[in-house]
Amino acid sequence: MTHANPNAVLTGTHFMNGDAACCEGLLAAGARFAAGYPITPSTEVVERFAARAPKTGGLFIQMEDELAASLTLQGMVWAGEKSFTVTSGPGFSLMMEHIGYAAMTETPCVFVDVQRGGPSTGLPTLPAQGDMMQARFGSHGDYLTISLVPDSPQECFDLAVTGMNLAERFRVPVMLMMDECVGHMTEKVVIPPAENISVYPRRHTKKPPGEYRPFEPGEDLVPEMAHAGEGYGLFVTGLTHDERGYPLMNPAQQEKLVNRLFEKIRRAADELVMVEQDGMEDADVVVLCYGITSRVARRAIQLAREKGHKVGLLRLKCVWPFPEKLIRELAGRVKAIVAPELNLGQVVLEVERCAGGRTRVIAVPHAGGTVHKPTDIVAAIERGLA
């Protein structure tokens, strides 16, 4: 690990919204290129980046659409820059093919999705969490990525740094799954000095061009990188390919390649689990939540505890990979897991799968446009205790 460039870090205490904090986190993590197309409620991320880029040696390009944006940033990664794009629901749908391309070509980059109500154009200025399964399964074929979910402007900064670091470490596209409320919420954000921000450097090969293979895995199953223009003769394709990057389209190579793409994330899944736990030791009911819904759930848990109920909070900061082992362990000792989401039931399906029928799983769905009422979550908690 290295340290952030002090020229790109606005050290100190700030009052900013989640979109701005996300931008600052990506800058601190080394991002120097962004491509995007304006779409509510994510535009403020790249508006800020466009203003900050000239002072940090960066570049922002507004593309003609999300298709162009989601591929342009990958070209810049192979040219040598840490890169990201931002979007919301309709744009996220358009980007899906290129997210799969990034997974197949092992292109490290960050996709910021500030979620809003859908489907289609839906509710452009109002919150939802309806893209969570799309972040995991949206592109075709078999692949694994990483999806982080902040619940405050402070975490928008912190998890933006973490997300870029994980993209570089595992050579995968990382999703930063914000929502309209968190993106537009203005709160105190503390940005530490550059020397206190760890930055994962590009995994650049030290091998000479004649010995380097762009997709030859290391011990952690992640290949080293080289950049266009450095004499390495790169061949980067979305086709099933060998370690040189050349197309090799047969079942044996498909099995070998896709399993490695899975395994490099799967073998680190326990390490990638990021959760906040409160009151879990003797909880009879656990409220599993993420993003803006977790802030409503805190109030619901407070109300339930005031009634004498033993309720724990399990907040997911990383949804994909999913904390399977933790949920299986919980299912063996609690009466119920309550899962409020600003969708009609997405992550709760994973909770049900991992619980395996050993405890009650109670969904608290909401179609979006606003947030839950704490009393609705309290009612679900009490159903779990009945």
C-alpha positions in Angstrom: 0.0 0.0 0.0 1.0 3.6 -0.6 -0.4 6.9 0.7 -2.8 9.3 -1.0 -1.4 12.2 -3.0 -1.6 15.2 -0.7 -2.4 17.5 -3.7 -5.7 15.6 -4.2 -6.8 15.4 -0.5 -9.0 18.1 1.0 -7.9 17.3 4.5 -10.1 18.6 7.3 -13.7 18.8 8.5 -16.3 19.6 5.8 -20.0 20.0 5.4 -20.8 18.2 2.1 -23.3 15.8 0.6 -22.7 12.2 -0.2 -22.1 12.7 -3.9 -19.4 15.3 -3.2 -17.9 13.0 -0.5 -17.8 10.1 -2.9 -15.9 12.3 -5.4 -13.4 13.3 -2.8 -12.9 9.6 -1.8 -12.2 8.5 -5.4 -9.7 11.4 -5.8 -8.0 10.5 -2.6 -7.8 6.8 -3.8 -6.0 7.9 -7.0 -8.7 8.3 -9.5 -7.6 10.7 -12.2 -10.2 10.0 -14.9 -14.0 9.9 -15.0 -16.4 9.5 -17.9 -20.1 10.1 -17.4 -23.4 11.2 -18.8 -25.6 13.5 -16.6 -28.4 11.6 -14.8 -30.2 12.4 -11.6 -29.2 11.9 -8.7 -25.6 11.0 -9.5 -24.5 14.1 -11.6 -23.1 16.0 -8.6 -20.3 13.4 -8.3 -18.8 14.2 -11.6 -19.7 17.9 -11.5 -17.4 18.1 -8.5 -14.8 15.9 -10.2 -14.9 18.2 -13.3 -14.2 21.1 -11.0 -11.4 19.4 -9.1 -9.7 17.6 -11.9 -7.7 20.5 -13.3 -6.2 21.0 -9.9 -5.3 17.4 -9.4 -4.0 16.4 -12.8 -7.2 14.6 -13.7 -9.6 14.7 -16.6 -13.4 14.4 -16.9 -15.1 13.7 -20.3 -18.9 14.0 -20.6 -19.8 11.3 -23.1 -22.8 11.1 -25.4 -24.4 8.4 -23.3 -23.8 5.8 -20.6 -22.7 3.2 -23.1 -19.8 5.4 -24.2 -19.0 6.3 -20.6 -18.8 2.8 -19.3 -16.4 1.7 -22.0 -14.3 4.9 -22.2 -13.2 4.6 -18.6 -12.0 1.1 -19.3 -9.8 2.4 -22.1 -8.3 4.9 -19.8 -7.6 2.2 -17.2 -5.5 0.3 -19.8 -3.8 3.6 -20.6 -2.6 3.7 -17.0 -5.1 5.8 -15.0 -7.4 4.8 -12.1 -10.9 5.6 -13.4 -14.6 5.6 -12.6 -18.0 6.4 -13.9 -21.3 7.4 -12.2 -24.9 6.8 -13.1 -28.4 5.9 -11.8 -31.0 3.2 -12.7 -31.6 3.7 -16.5 -27.9 4.4 -17.1 -26.9 1.4 -14.9 -29.0 -0.8 -17.1 -27.2 0.5 -20.2 -23.8 -0.2 -18.6 -24.4 -3.8 -17.9 -22.7 -5.3 -21.0 -19.6 -3.3 -20.2 -19.6 -4.3 -16.6 -19.4 -7.9 -17.9 -16.6 -6.8 -20.2 -14.7 -5.3 -17.3 -15.2 -8.5 -15.3 -13.9 -10.7 -18.3 -11.0 -8.4 -19.1 -10.2 -7.9 -15.4 -10.2 -4.1 -15.7 -10.1 -2.4 -12.3 -12.6 0.4 -12.1 -15.5 1.8 -10.1 -19.1 2.2 -11.1 -21.0 4.5 -8.8 -24.8 3.9 -8.9 -26.9 6.5 -7.0 -30.2 4.6 -6.9 -33.6 6.1 -7.6 -37.1 4.8 -8.1 -37.7 2.6 -11.1 -38.3 0.7 -13.4 -37.6 2.8 -16.5 -37.4 6.5 -15.8 -39.4 6.0 -12.6 -38.8 8.6 -9.9 -35.6 10.5 -11.0 -35.3 12.6 -7.9 -36.5 10.2 -5.2 -34.8 7.2 -3.4 -34.9 3.5 -3.9 -32.7 0.5 -3.5 -34.0 -1.4 -6.5 -30.7 -2.1 -8.3 -29.1 -4.4 -5.7 -29.6 -7.6 -7.6 -28.7 -5.9 -10.8 -25.3 -5.1 -9.2 -24.7 -8.8 -8.7 -26.4 -10.4 -11.7 -27.0 -7.6 -14.2 -24.6 -8.7 -16.9 -24.8 -12.0 -18.7 -22.6 -15.0 -17.9 -20.9 -16.0 -14.7 -18.8 -13.5 -12.8 -18.3 -12.0 -9.4 -17.8 -8.4 -8.4 -17.8 -6.4 -5.2 -20.6 -4.0 -4.2 -20.3 -1.5 -1.3 -23.2 0.3 0.3 -22.6 3.5 2.3 -25.3 5.0 4.7 -23.8 8.5 5.2 -21.7 11.1 3.4 -18.8 10.1 5.6 -19.1 6.5 4.4 -19.4 7.7 0.8 -15.9 9.1 1.2 -14.5 6.1 3.2 -16.1 3.4 1.0 -15.1 5.2 -2.2 -11.5 4.8 -1.1 -12.1 1.2 -0.2 -13.9 0.5 -3.4 -11.1 1.8 -5.6 -8.5 -0.1 -3.6 -10.5 -3.3 -3.9 -10.9 -2.8 -7.7 -7.1 -2.5 -8.0 -6.4 -5.4 -5.7 -8.7 -7.9 -7.3 -8.8 -6.4 -10.8 -12.6 -6.3 -10.9 -15.3 -3.6 -11.4 -16.5 -2.5 -8.0 -20.0 -1.1 -7.5 -20.6 1.7 -5.0 -24.3 1.4 -4.5 -25.5 4.7 -3.0 -29.1 5.9 -3.0 -30.7 9.3 -3.6 -31.0 10.1 0.1 -27.4 9.3 1.0 -26.2 11.0 -2.2 -28.0 14.3 -1.5 -27.8 14.2 2.3 -25.4 16.9 3.7 -23.5 16.1 6.8 -20.1 16.4 8.5 -17.4 14.6 6.6 -13.9 14.3 8.1 -11.2 13.8 5.5 -7.9 12.6 7.1 -4.4 13.7 6.1 -3.1 12.1 2.9 -0.5 10.1 5.0 -3.4 8.4 6.8 -5.2 7.3 3.6 -3.9 3.9 2.3 -4.0 3.6 -1.4 -3.6 0.3 -3.3 -1.3 0.9 -6.2 -1.8 -0.5 -9.7 -0.5 -4.0 -9.9 2.0 -3.2 -12.6 4.2 -6.0 -13.8 8.0 -5.9 -13.3 8.5 -8.5 -16.0 10.0 -7.5 -19.3 7.7 -7.6 -22.3 9.0 -10.9 -23.6 8.1 -12.7 -20.4 4.9 -11.0 -19.5 1.4 -12.5 -20.0 -1.4 -10.1 -19.3 -3.8 -12.8 -17.8 -1.3 -15.1 -16.1 -2.6 -15.3 -12.5 -0.4 -14.8 -9.4 -0.7 -16.7 -6.2 -3.9 -14.8 -5.3 -5.3 -15.6 -8.8 -5.0 -12.0 -9.9 -2.8 -11.1 -12.9 -0.4 -8.2 -13.0 -1.1 -5.4 -15.4 0.8 -3.4 -18.1 -0.4 -0.4 -20.0 -0.9 0.4 -23.6 2.1 2.2 -25.1 4.7 0.5 -22.9 5.8 -2.1 -25.5 3.9 -5.1 -24.0 1.7 -5.8 -27.1 -1.5 -6.1 -25.1 -4.4 -8.1 -26.5 -7.6 -7.4 -24.5 -10.8 -9.1 -25.5 -14.1 -10.0 -24.1 -13.9 -13.4 -25.8 -12.8 -16.4 -23.7 -9.0 -16.1 -23.8 -5.8 -17.7 -22.7 -3.1 -16.1 -20.5 -1.7 -14.1 -23.4 -5.2 -12.5 -23.9 -5.7 -14.3 -27.2 -9.1 -15.9 -28.0 -9.2 -19.5 -27.0 -12.9 -20.5 -27.3 -13.4 -24.1 -26.1 -15.1 -25.6 -23.1 -11.9 -26.4 -21.2 -10.6 -22.8 -21.4 -14.1 -21.5 -20.4 -14.1 -23.7 -17.4 -10.6 -22.6 -16.4 -11.0 -18.9 -16.9 -14.5 -18.4 -15.5 -13.7 -20.5 -12.4 -10.6 -18.3 -11.8 -12.6 -15.1 -12.1 -15.0 -16.6 -9.5 -12.4 -18.0 -7.2 -10.2 -14.8 -6.9 -13.2 -13.2 -5.2 -14.7 -16.3 -3.5 -11.5 -17.2 -1.7 -11.4 -13.7 -0.2 -15.1 -13.5 0.7 -14.7 -13.8 4.4 -12.2 -10.9 4.4 -14.5 -8.8 2.2 -17.4 -9.1 4.7 -18.0 -5.6 6.1 -20.7 -5.2 8.6 -21.7 -3.0 11.6 -23.2 -4.9 14.5 -25.0 -3.5 17.5 -26.7 -5.4 20.3 -26.2 -8.7 18.6 -25.0 -10.7 21.6 -28.4 -11.5 23.1 -30.7 -10.5 20.3 -33.9 -12.4 19.8 -34.5 -10.5 16.5 -31.9 -9.0 14.1 -32.7 -6.2 11.7 -30.6 -6.6 8.6 -30.3 -3.4 6.6 -28.1 -1.3 4.4 -27.9 2.2 2.9 -30.5 4.8 3.9 -32.8 2.1 5.2 -30.3 1.4 8.0 -30.8 4.9 9.4 -34.5 4.4 9.7 -33.9 1.0 11.2 -31.8 2.5 14.0 -34.8 4.5 15.1 -37.1 1.4 14.8 -34.6 -0.6 16.9 -34.5 2.2 19.5 -38.3 2.1 19.8 -38.4 -1.7 20.0 -35.8 -1.7 22.8 -37.8 0.9 24.7 -40.5 -1.7 24.8 -38.1 -4.2 26.2 -37.4 -6.2 23.1 -34.0 -7.6 22.5 -33.2 -6.4 19.0 -29.8 -6.4 17.2 -28.6 -4.3 14.2 -26.7 -5.9 11.4 -25.8 -3.3 8.8 -24.2 -4.4 5.5 -21.4 -2.2 4.2 -20.5 -4.8 1.6 -23.5 -6.6 0.1 -21.7 -8.6 -2.6 -20.0 -10.9 -1.7 -22.8 -11.6 0.7 -22.0 -12.5 4.3 -23.2 -16.1 4.0 -21.4 -17.6 7.0 -22.6 -14.9 9.3 -26.3 -15.3 8.2 -26.1 -19.1 8.6 -24.7 -18.6 12.1 -27.4 -16.1 13.0 -30.1 -18.3 11.7 -29.2 -20.9 14.3 -29.7 -18.7 17.3 -32.3 -15.9 16.6 -36.1 -16.1 16.4 -36.2 -13.9 13.2 -34.3 -11.7 10.8 -36.1 -8.6 9.7 -35.0 -7.2 6.3 -36.3 -3.7 5.4 -35.4 -2.6 1.9 -36.5 0.2 -0.5 -37.5 -2.5 -3.0 -40.1 -5.3 -3.1 -37.6 -7.9 -1.9 -34.1 -8.4 -3.3 -31.3 -8.8 -0.7 -33.9 -10.6 1.5 -33.8 -13.4 -1.0 -30.2 -14.1 -0.1 -31.0 -13.9 3.6 -33.7 -16.6 3.1 -31.3 -18.7 1.1 -28.6 -18.6 3.7 -31.0 -19.0 6.6 -32.2 -22.2 5.0 -35.5 -22.3 6.9 -33.8 -22.3 10.4 -35.3 -19.0 11.4 -38.1 -16.7 10.2 -37.1 -14.2 7.6 -39.5 -11.2 7.5 -39.3 -8.9 4.5 -40.3 -5.2 5.0 -40.7 -4.1 1.3 -41.1 -0.6 0.1 -41.4 0.5 -3.5 -39.4 3.7 -3.0 -40.0 7.3 -3.4 -39.6 7.9 0.3 -38.3 5.8 3.2 -39.9 3.4 5.6 -41.8 4.5 8.7 -39.9 3.3 11.8 -43.2 1.9 13.1 -43.5 -0.4 10.1 -40.1 -2.0 11.0 -41.1 -2.2 14.7 -44.3 -4.0 13.7 -42.1 -6.5 11.7 -39.8 -7.0 14.8 -42.8 -7.8 16.9 -44.1 -10.3 14.3 -40.7 -12.0 14.6 -41.1 -12.2 18.4 -44.6 -13.6 18.3 
